[in-house]
Amino acid sequence: MKFTGTLPDVAPRPVVKKFMNGHWQFPEQMGASDKLGFIYVVRDNYLKRFYLGKKHFRGLGKVNSDKESNWKTYRSSSKTLEEHFKFRPIEEFEFICLEQYETKGTLSYSETWSLCLVEVPMTKTWYNTLIPEVSWSCREEITQRHKDRLKKVMRMEKMEE
């Protein structure tokens, strides 16, 4: 039987995000109690530049350790990027979580490892200009997912939520 009528007007369905990760693209819920923080990349799709950093999920120390940080709305500590955010459409940027880590040492190490891997001081591709020194013990390896996601970011591939 052939349909000859008209379809009712239906409003497009809003995009429902799977996870409550703010603007961060990551394939699972972020901020579980066993995770201290995450490594992120801000990808500037217009200028084809990047910024890599780390962010804690909760405050550090005894006073603020139970208080959630602003990680869901946090954009970057880069002053240059903050200027771009003021004058350019936010849609030109992607906010990508590479990986979450449980310990302060590994979080710091994974940031430094990533900055060294992409050789930030040697290229204009990165907004970063410094690599912090390593002076902490590490108990976790850089995950393969972290490595794979960093490679995808740099190849300008689309990231899954």
Summary of the structure (lengths in Angstrom):
residues: 161
radius of gyration: 18.9
end to end distance: 40.9
largest distance: 73.5
contacts: 396
relative contact order: 0.20
helix: 27%
strand: 19%
